[in-house]
C-alpha cells in the first residue's frame, strides 16, 4: 500500500511538472506544505511596521505562514516561475526626459498571465486525479511563494529577499498550486536539473545592499524595510513621499530594478539577453509594451484619467492611480531638472503647484519639487 501511494505521488509530480512546462513556465518544482520556518521573523517585521501601508500582509499573516490554512488538507504545493524580459531589443538607455518602469511590468499583467495557465494545469490534474482541491495563487493570495520556491529547488532567497536561481538569476514571477493531491517533492526527487538544492550563494557579496539608494535593505541583508523601498514608494504608498527619498528615487516611476541589476547572478542572463540570446523562454504575454523604453514625464504631467487608463490597458500598473503616477513623475522631473534645464517642464510643475483644482497629492508634490534648490535655481531662469 505504501509503495502504491509513493508510486502515485511520483506519477502525479511528473504529470504536474510536465503540464507546467507545457504552459511555458521556465522553472517548476514541488514543495511540502509545512508551515513557514520564518513565522517569528514575519511577525517581528510586521510589529516594527516595516510593511508600511500594505495592511493586507498583516491581515492574513496566520494564513501566509501555513499553506494548510489556505487549503485545508493541503498535501503538496507546485511552484512555478515565469521568466520576464530583461532587455528590449534594439533599445537605448531611457531618454533624459523619460521616467523608468521596472522590467516585471513591461509586458501584460502577470497576474492574469500566470493565473490562466495555472488554472489550465489545475484542470488537467483534476481530470487525472479527481476529488482533490487545486488552488492556483499569485501574489494576491496570502502565501510565501519565495520560501516555497526555495524548498522546491527553484533557487535560494537572496540578501535582497528575492529568489535567485544559481544560473538564471532572479528575474522571475512566481505562482503556486496548493493541492490536497500528494506529490513527490523536489527534495525527495534529488532536485533534478534545472532545479538545485536551496544553498545560499550570496556569500560575502553586498552589491544589492550597497546599491540600494534608499538603504531599504538591512545591513546584513535578508530583510527589506518596505517604507524605504522605491518599489513600495512608487506603487504602494498613497500619500506624499518624504523629500529625503526624492533624489534617491532618480527617474523611477513604477517599481525599481536596482538590486537585481547589480546582482552578479543576473549578469549572465542580462549580457545574453542584450545580445538577443536570452537563455530562458519568455511567454509571449510578457512582450514589452512601448513604455518599456520609459514614459515621457511631461506627457504624464498632462494626463487625464482616460489617458492613464489607455496607457495601462492590460498592464499590472493599472492599480497605480493617476495622482500617484503624476506624483512620481514630478519627483523624477525634479531630479532631471537639477542637471538639465527644460522651461516647458518647469512651467508645467509650477502650474501644478499653483493649481487649486489639481489633486492635493499632485499639487503638494509639485510644491515640494519647486522648493528644491536645483529646480528653484533653474526656475528663476525660466519664463
N, C-alpha and C positions, 0 to 999 in steps of 0.2 A: 504493500500500500504506500509506504513512504517513498519507495523508488518510483512508483507510478506518479505520485504527486511531484516529485523532483523533475521527472521527465516532462510533465505537463508545464511546469513553471519554466523549464528550459525552452520548450517549444513556444510558449507564449511570449517569452522575452525575445526570441529570434524573430517571431512574426511582428511584434511591436516595433522593433528596431528596423526591420525591413520596410515596414509601412512608413516609418518616419523618413527613411532615406528616399523612398519613392516620392514623398511630398517635398523633397528638396531641402530638407534640413541638413546643415553642414555637419553637425555632431548630434549624437543621441546616446543616452545611457540610461541605466535603471538604478534607482537607489531604494533602500528600505525607508519606510515612512516613520521611523522612530523620531521622537521629539528632538528638537534642536539642542545642540551642545552649548549654545550661546544665549540661552534664555536670560540668564542673570545679567549678561552684558547688555542685552537689549533693554531690559527694564532699567538698568542704570543710565543708559544713553537717553531713554525717554524721560527719566526723572530729572536729568540735567537739562531738559528742554532742547536737546540738540536736533530734534526733528522739526523745530520751528513751527510753522503753521500747518504742517502735514498731520492733522489730528487723526486721520484715518489709520496712521501707523500705531497710535496708542489705543484706538477704539477696539481693535481686534488683535491685540498683542497676544492674547492667550491662544487664539487660533493660529496665528502666524508661526508660533514656535512648535506646533504639533499638528502635522497633516491629518492625524486621526480625528481631530476635531473639525477639520474641513470636510472630510468624507468619513463617516462612521464605518468602522471595519476596514479602513484602508490597509492594503496588503503590500502595495508597491507604488512607486512613482516613476513614470517615464519622463525624462528631462530632455528637451531638445534645444539646440542653439541654431539660430539663423544668423548667417554672416550678412553684413551690410557693406555697402561700398565705402571705401576709404579714399577714393580719388575720383575726380570727374575727368574723363579722357579729354585731353586737349585743353585742360583748364589752366588758368593762370592764377596767381595769388589774388585773393579778394581785393578789388579796387579800393582806393583810399576812401571813397565816399560811400562805401557799402558796409553793411553790418553782416556778421557771420552767424551761421546756423550750424549746430552740432551735426555730425555726419549721420547719426542714427535717424535723424528727421529729414534727410534729403529725399527719401522716397515716400511711398504711400504709408499710411498709418499702420505701424507694425502690429498694433493690437488686432486689427482685422486680418492682416496678412497671416499672422500666427494662428489666430483662433479658427479661421476657416479650415486650415489644413490640419490642425489638431482635432477638430471635430470629424474630419474625414478619417483620421486614424482611429478615433473612438468608435465610429460607426463600423469600420472594418473589423475591429477587435470584437465588438458586440455581436457581429454576425457569426464569428467563430466561437466566441465564449459568451453566450447569452446568460442573463441572470446576474450580471455583475454591474457595479456602478462605475462609470467613467466620467470624471470631471476634468475638463480642459481649463487651464488657467493661464493668464498672462500676468503682468504686474498689477492688474486691477484687483486681484484676489489676494487675501492675506496668506502668503506662503513665502518661505525663504528659498527662492529659486537658486540663489548662488550657493548656499550651503548644500542644497540637494545636488546641484550640478557638480560640486566638488566631490561629494560622496559617489556620484555616478561616474567619475573619472573624466569629466569634460575639462578639467583644469584645476587650478587652486585659486583661492581668494587672495588677491594681491594687496599690497600696502595701501592702494587707493580704494580698496574694498570691492573692486570689480573682479570677475572671473577671468583668469588668464590661462590659455592653453599653451603648453610649452613650445609648440611650433607655430601656432596660428595667432597668438596674441589674445586681445580682449575685445575686439570689435564684434560683439555678438549681442543678439537679443534672445532672451530665454523664455521658454514656455514649458508647461508641465501637463501631464495627465495623471491625476491621482485616482487610483482604482482599487477595487476590492479583489481584483484578479491577481493571484500570486504569480510573480515573475522573477526569474533568477536575476540577481543584482549583478552589476558590472564587476563589483569586487569579487564575488564568487566565481565569475567567469574569467578572472585574471586580468581585467582591464584590457581587452583586445584592442589592437590598433583601429582607429587613431586615438582611442582613449588612453589614459595614463593614470598611474597612482596619484592621489592628491598630494604630491610632495610640493612644498613651498620652495620655489626657485628665486624668490626675491633677494635672498641673501642680505648683503650689506648695502645693496643699492637703495638710494634715497631720491632718485631722479624725480619721481612724481611728487614727493613731499617738497622738494626744493623748488620745483617749477610752479607749484600752485600759487598764483599771485595773491590770493586772499588768505593763505595759511589755513585752509579748511581741513587739511589732512593732519591728524595728530602727529607730533614729532616722531613718535616711534612707528607710525603707520597703523593700518588695520582699523581705523576709525575716522569718520568724517563728521565734522560739525556742519550740518546742512545749512545752518543760518549764515555761514560764511561762503558756501559753495556757489559759484557763478551759475551753475545749472539751476540750483534752488532759487537764487535771487531773480533769475530771468523767467523761470517757468512756474514757480510755486508761490513766491512771495507776492502778495496782492497790494501792498502799500508802498509808501516812499522807500527808496533804498538809501541807507545811510551813506552820506558822502564819503566816508572813509573807504568805501569799496569802489567808488566811481572810477578812479584811474585804473585800478587793478582789473576792472571789467573789460577794458580795451574796447573792442568793437563787437563783442558777443551780444547777439540779440535774443538767442534762444538756445540754451544749453552751452556746453563747453567741452572741448576735446583735449585740453592741455595735458592732463595727467596721463591720458592714453597715448597721445602723440609722442611724448618723451620716453615712454616705456621701451626699453631695448627689446622686449619680447614682441613688440609690434613692428620693429624696424624691418624685419624680413618681408612681412606682408606689405607694408607701406611702400617699400622700394620696388617690389614686384608689381604691385598694382599701378604705380606711377608709370611703369613701362608697359602697361597693358597686358600683364600676365598674372593676374590675381590667382593665387593657388587655391582659392575656395570658390565654390559655386555660390552665386548670389541670386536669390529669387528675383524674377522679373519685376515683381511689385516694388522692389527697392531701387529701381532705376531712378537716378537723380532728377528731381524737378529743376526748373530753371533757377530757382532760388538757392540751389546748392552753391552757386557762384556768389551768393550774397544778395541781400535786399538793399535797394537804394535808400539811404537814410532820409533824404528829402522826400522821397515818394511816401515812405511810411508816415512822416510827419504831416502829410496831406491826405492820408487815407480817410475814407468814410467807413462806416460799418460794413457796407456792401463790398468795398474794396478788400477789406480784410477777409471777409467771407469767401470771396472769389480766390484770393491768394492761397487760402488754406484748404481748398476743396481736396478731400481725400488725404489730408495730412494729419499727423499726430499733433501738429502745432495748433490745431483749431481750438484747443482748450485755452489757448493764451488769448486773453481779451484784447480788444483794440487799445484800451488805455494802457495796458501792460506793455504791449509792443511799442507804443509811442513813448512810454517812459524809458524803455530800454534803448530805443533809437536816439532819444535825447542824450542819454548818458554816453552812448557811442559817439554821437556827433560832437559832444563836448571834448572827448578825448582826441578826435580827429582835428578839431579846430585849435587845439593847443600847439599843433605843429604845422597847420595849414590854414590859410585864410580862404574863406568862402562866404562872401557877402550875402548870397541868397540863403544859405543855410543859417547864418547868424540872424538874418532878418526873420526867418520862419520861427526860430527859437524865441526871439524877442517877442514876436506877435503872440505866440502861445503863452508866454509868461504874463502877457497883459490881457489875454482874452478871458473875460469873466464868464463866457458861455462854455469855455473848454472844461473838460472833466478835471476835477480838483487834482487828481493824481498827475495828470499831464501838465497842468498849469504850474503846480508846485515844483515838479521836476524841472521844468523849463526855467523857473526862477533859480533853482539850485545851480543849474548849469551856467546860467548867465552870470551868477555871482562868483564863479570860479575864475581865478586870476588870469589864466591863459586865455580863456574865452572873453573875459571882460576887457582885456587889453586889446584884443583884435576887434572887438565890437566897437570900440571907440573910433577905429579907423574905417568902419563900415557905415554905409548910409542907413 
